[in-house]
Amino acid sequence: MERKQRRGILERLDAGEVVVGDGGYVMQLERRGYVKAGHWTPEAAVEHPEAVRQLHREFLRAGANVLQTFTFYCSEDKLEISGNVTNITGAQINEAACVLAREVANEGDALVTGCVSMTPCYADSHSETKVKAIFKKQMDDFLKKDIDFFIVEFVDHVEEAGWAVEVLKTSGKPVGATLCISPHGDMDGVPPGECAVRLVKAGADIVGINCHLDPLTGIRTVKLMKEGLQKAGLKAHLMIQPLGFHTPECNLGGYLSLPEFPFALETRAITRWDIHKYTREAYNAGIRYIGGCCGFEPYHIRAIAEELAAERGFLPPASEKHGLWGAALEMHTKPWVRARARREYWENLLPASGRPKCPSMATPADGYETAGI
């Protein structure tokens, strides 16, 4: 496939530009009927490429500057234990996902990042040699399709993430590393600041968090990572791709420990107006790669792009069908709806759930275990 020449991820970040990431694939595609909950493997890239392509296209139209390959949990060990894939290899999925992401990225000015995530092998063996061999195999698949850079995502032990970074850096391409950790640190109790230091020393160019916890909690964690780097005299770009649900009562286990996970999370969904607040706070914290993970839909990504339109100098194509801060409601036939066509209304709204018998908080499960994901 012909590749357009475009500036790389580090060129953009080094220039001080905001990079808008994409949103969540695995949960969105599960809801659309293309991913099986449980092991959440990405064989849809081969079985239903049109579904993956369409979601890529929606994120691009919403303003994403980066499209992640739909390769979550695509290590051979994960595919084997999932039981979801019997006649498709990890290499086939990885390569198909790269082709889909590149095809859509070429419709705009987006980059393609090859993504790797935590492995069952780490939980089972803690063998550096075995885990690195798994990441090396995935890296080789991605390099056949010449992705632009790599992201290590959804890893809750900094040790495993560091091993992944060390492998991916041998490619000569930039590497980002995002941990699904809380302000308390990773699952081994390593504080966020130390996690960031270890990732940068392993070779990461971009560090931050993804998934597991809500946006504002994620910002607090990235701030701690930033402080750790500053104390160590190290530099790296910061990124954040948090959960698209409110999880104020969660800690290390994140939303996986909620009784609503994974099939009853809708009442916790982040609104587009929540995203405006998150985006501004992330930007003010010095984070320049801002996106989302599970629960982030294309309209959330559009909200990121709209909040930072002044800094970026333009709006995304999807804003053609969206009045900023509800402005399009001025044309509504009902006067009480027209009265909502203003920023102050939406910024100060406290949304009701419509569920009078439901609590506002849940009790997260105890004894979170990585191997149980």
Rosetta blueprint (number, residue, H / E / L):
1 M L
2 E L
3 R L
4 K L
5 Q L
6 R L
7 R L
8 G L
9 I H
10 L H
11 E H
12 R H
13 L H
14 D H
15 A L
16 G L
17 E L
18 V L
19 V E
20 V E
21 G L
22 D L
23 G L
24 G L
25 Y L
26 V H
27 M H
28 Q H
29 L H
30 E H
31 R H
32 R L
33 G L
34 Y L
35 V L
36 K L
37 A L
38 G L
39 H L
40 W L
41 T L
42 P L
43 E L
44 A H
45 A H
46 V H
47 E H
48 H L
49 P H
50 E H
51 A H
52 V H
53 R H
54 Q H
55 L H
56 H H
57 R H
58 E H
59 F H
60 L H
61 R H
62 A H
63 G L
64 A L
65 N L
66 V E
67 L E
68 Q E
69 T L
70 F L
71 T L
72 F L
73 Y L
74 C L
75 S L
76 E H
77 D H
78 K H
79 L H
80 E H
81 I H
82 S H
83 G L
84 N L
85 V L
86 T L
87 N L
88 I L
89 T L
90 G H
91 A H
92 Q H
93 I H
94 N H
95 E H
96 A H
97 A H
98 C H
99 V H
100 L H
101 A H
102 R H
103 E H
104 V H
105 A H
106 N L
107 E L
108 G L
109 D L
110 A L
111 L E
112 V E
113 T E
114 G E
115 C E
116 V E
117 S L
118 M L
119 T L
120 P H
121 C H
122 Y H
123 A H
124 D H
125 S H
126 H L
127 S L
128 E H
129 T H
130 K H
131 V H
132 K H
133 A H
134 I H
135 F H
136 K H
137 K H
138 Q H
139 M H
140 D H
141 D H
142 F H
143 L H
144 K H
145 K L
146 D L
147 I L
148 D L
149 F E
150 F E
151 I E
152 V E
153 E E
154 F E
155 V E
156 D L
157 H L
158 V H
159 E H
160 E H
161 A H
162 G H
163 W H
164 A H
165 V H
166 E H
167 V H
168 L H
169 K H
170 T L
171 S L
172 G L
173 K L
174 P L
175 V E
176 G E
177 A E
178 T E
179 L E
180 C L
181 I L
182 S E
183 P L
184 H L
185 G E
186 D L
187 M L
188 D L
189 G L
190 V L
191 P L
192 P H
193 G H
194 E H
195 C H
196 A H
197 V H
198 R H
199 L H
200 V H
201 K H
202 A H
203 G L
204 A L
205 D L
206 I E
207 V E
208 G E
209 I E
210 N E
211 C L
212 H L
213 L L
214 D L
215 P H
216 L H
217 T H
218 G H
219 I H
220 R H
221 T H
222 V H
223 K H
224 L H
225 M H
226 K H
227 E H
228 G H
229 L H
230 Q H
231 K H
232 A H
233 G L
234 L L
235 K L
236 A L
237 H E
238 L E
239 M E
240 I E
241 Q E
242 P L
243 L L
244 G L
245 F E
246 H L
247 T L
248 P L
249 E L
250 C L
251 N L
252 L L
253 G L
254 G H
255 Y H
256 L H
257 S H
258 L L
259 P L
260 E L
261 F L
262 P L
263 F L
264 A L
265 L L
266 E H
267 T H
268 R H
269 A E
270 I L
271 T L
272 R H
273 W H
274 D H
275 I H
276 H H
277 K H
278 Y H
279 T H
280 R H
281 E H
282 A H
283 Y H
284 N H
285 A L
286 G L
287 I L
288 R L
289 Y E
290 I E
291 G L
292 G L
293 C L
294 C L
295 G L
296 F L
297 E L
298 P H
299 Y H
300 H H
301 I H
302 R H
303 A H
304 I H
305 A H
306 E H
307 E H
308 L L
309 A H
310 A H
311 E H
312 R H
313 G L
314 F L
315 L L
316 P L
317 P H
318 A H
319 S H
320 E H
321 K H
322 H L
323 G L
324 L H
325 W H
326 G H
327 A H
328 A H
329 L H
330 E H
331 M H
332 H L
333 T L
334 K L
335 P H
336 W H
337 V H
338 R H
339 A L
340 R L
341 A L
342 R L
343 R H
344 E H
345 Y H
346 W H
347 E H
348 N H
349 L L
350 L L
351 P L
352 A L
353 S L
354 G L
355 R L
356 P L
357 K L
358 C L
359 P L
360 S L
361 M L
362 A L
363 T L
364 P L
365 A L
366 D L
367 G L
368 Y L
369 E L
370 T H
371 A H
372 G H
373 I L
